[in-house]
Amino acid sequence: MNVILFGATGMVGQDVLRECLRSDAVARVLVVGRTPVGVRHPKLREIVRPDVSDLDGLGDELDGYHACFFCLGVSSVGMNEDAYRAVTHDLTLAVARAVSARNPGLVLTYVSGAGTDSSGQGRTMWARVKGRTENDLLALDVDGYMFRPGYIQPGPGTVSKTRLYRVVYRIVSPVAPLLRRLFPNQVTSGDRIGRAMLAVAVPGAGGRVPANRILGTREINALGGPPGPEGRDDRG
């Protein structure tokens, strides 16, 4: 299959890209983003655009894709709701509509997070904005899966763009294997998220996917299998 990936330079997106390039089920990966990913691979093609929601002019470059993995996101820290909604809800829907219009039967995965508010009316700003985003994506004519991971352990060489997250991961990483054993349904990893996305997108894999289109950490881990060996870095 052919995959379009948004957010490949982010913490989750880096690991998802690695799994796509590693998978024999993936023939081609198109990365669309604001900055280059810094990876070279025969399967990989990049389109760099200052505004990734503006896909006008790309023509048939967006045609012929089976799945769109949307991993682009920002921290809500220090942002008001209007600004956060613009880069979380509005941008995501603009991309989903543009890509799905050119690719009938598209499988779309979206990374939100544990605690996302499906009512879209709760008190927590980020949770209600992501809840509305999920709801609007599920209303589109796409085969959509909403990923709600809890704690995500990044893969080797994967670095978050958010300084606070980098500090947290530096502190938590040494005890991550223990956390996985103690809280198996709250802790996942970037490589498992990538493999879970491939599992819902690969033709013929639908029987493995829960009927619920909202996948929490338990479902992500079941689909993604065990995490890779500690310290492995075979991004290709």
N, C-alpha and C positions, 0 to 999 in steps of 0.2 A: 504494500500500500504506500501511498504518498501522504506526507504529513506537513501541515503548515504549523509553525510554532511561533507564538508571540511571547516575549518576555524571556528569551533564552539567556540573557546576561544576568537575570535575577537569581536568587539563591535556589529556588525550586527549578526554574527553567534551565539552569546549568546542568542539573542532574537529569532532567527529562531529556534534554538534548543528547546527553551521553548515552542514555538507554536507547534512544531512537537510532543513533549511529551504530550502536552495538547490535541491534536486533536484525536478524535475517528476514523478518517479516516486513521491514521498511526498505523500500527501494530508493526513496527520495525524500529529503527534508528541506523545506523552504523556511528560513528564519527571517522574520520581519521585525525590525527593531530600530531604536534610535542610535545605537552604537554597535560596532562590529563585535562579534563574539570572540574573535581571536583564535578560532579553531579552523583547521584545514582538514577536509575529508572529501573523498570522491562523491559521497551522497549529498553533500551539503551545498546549498546555494543561499546567498544572503541578499536581502534588499534593505538598505539603510535609509530611513526617512525620518526627518525631524518630528513629524506628526504621524504616528502609526495609524491613527484613525482615518487619515486621508489616503485612501487607496485608489483614488481616481488616476487614470492614466496608465495603470498597470496592465489593463486589457487581459489577454489570455494567459498572462503569467500566473494568475490565480486559479486557472482552470485545471481540472484533472486531479483534485485532491480528495482523499477519502476521510481525512480527520483533521481537525484543528484543535491544537492543545494551547489553551490560553492561560499562561502562567504569569502574565504581567500584572503587577500590583504595586501599591505604595503603602507605607505605614500611615496610619491616621494621626499619629502624634503631631501636635502643633497645627493641624489643619482644621478649618471650619467645615461644616457639612456641605456647603455648596461646592467648595473646592474639591473635597474628597469625592463627592458624587460625580463631578465632571471627569475625574480620572479613573474612577472605579466603575460606575454604572454607565455613563454616557459613552465613554471610549469603548468599553467592552461590547455594548450593544451595537455601536457603529461598525465595529470589526466583524462581529458575528453576522450581522445582516449582509454586509458586503461579501463575505466569503461564502456564506450559505447560498446566496442568490446565484452564485456561479458554480456551485457544487451540490446538486441535488443528492439527498441521502447522506449528507455530511454528518459525521460523528463529532460532537463538540464537547470538550472537557473544560471546566472552569474551576480554578482553585480559589475557594473562599476561605473557610477556616472553621474549626470547632467553635460553637457558640453563635454562629450566624443565625439571625432571627428571621424565620420564614414569614412571620406576620408582616415584617417591614414597618412595624409600628412601635417597637420597643424603645427603651430609654437609652440603650447604648448605641451611639451614632454609627460606628463602623459596622456593627452587627445588623442594624436595620437597612443600611445602604446596601450591604452585600446580600441581605435577604431579598430586597427588591430586585437586585441584579439577577440573582438566581431565578426568581419567579418570571422575570421578563425573558430570560434565556430559554426557560422551559416552555414558554408560550410560543417560541419560534418554531418554524417547520424544520427542526433539526433533531437528531438523535442525541440529546444532551445529557451529560452526567456532571453533577456538581460535587466537587471534591472538598470535604471538610476535614482536613488533617488537624491533629492536635500538635504536640511538640514534634518538630521535624529535625532529625539529625542530618546535616548536610554531608555530602560525599567528600572524599579526599580532594583537596584543591578547590572546593567550592567555597566562595566567600560572599557573605551578604553585603549589599550596598549600604545597609543601615548600621551606623556605628554602634547603637545600643545592642542590636542583635549580634554584632561581631563580638562584643564584650561578653554577652550571655553565653554564646556558643563556646567561647574560649574557656569559660568557667565550667560549663556543663559537660563538654566533650569527654573528659576523662572518666566520667561516671555514666556515660550514655549506655554502655552495655548493661549496667545494673538497672538503669531506669527501664530499659526494654523488658527485662525479666520481671520487674516489680509491677510495671504498668503497661502490659502488652497492648491494651486497647486504647491507650492515650499517646503512645510514642510510635512514630514511624520514621522513615528515612527518605531522602530524595530519590534514591534508586528504586525504592518500592513504589513511590508515587509514579515514576516514569513507567515502570513495568505494568502497574495497574491501569494507566492510561492506554497502553498498548493492548492490554487484555480486553478492554471494552471496545476498542476500535478495530482490532483484527477481525476480518470476516470469518464467521464460524465460531467466534469466541463468545457470542451472546448468551449461550446457555450458562456460562460461568458467572454472569453478572446478576446481582440482586435485582428484583423487580423495582425496588425503590431507586429512583434516579439520583438521590442524595446519598453519597457514600462517605461515611465517617471513617475514623482510623481503623476500626475493626475490619470493615469491608475492604479498605485500601490494602491493608496488610494481607488479607486473604487472597486478593487478586494479585498482589505484587510479589508474593512469596517471601522467603527470608531475605534479610538485608545482606549486602555483599560483605566479604571479609573486611575486617578493620584494616584501614590503611591502603586498601586497593585503589589504584588510580590507573585505569586502562582506557582513558577517554579516546584514544585513537588519534 
